[in-house]
Amino acid sequence: AEKLMKARLTLLDKTIPYTHNITFLIQNIEVLKRDMSDYWELTDFNAFAVQYRYELLISETDSIVREEAIA
């Protein structure tokens, strides 16, 4: 999700901010008057893009249900 937003910013010839925060990236695209309404659900993955990236273990209660995420 993060790479998708950064790719979109690249295609819009914008500087890629140094962040893993999907919300912030979507907001940066919306400022450019692009409709991002279909992508806001991806912000559910912010914890995986930011906090869990740097933690050694993810508890079972925080794990992602891949089938639901893909759907």
PyMOL commands that set and color helices and strands:
alter all, ss='L'
color gray80, all
select helices_A, chain A and resi 2-11+22-31+37-49+52-54+60-62+66-70
alter helices_A, ss='H'
color red, helices_A
deselect
rebuild
show_as cartoon
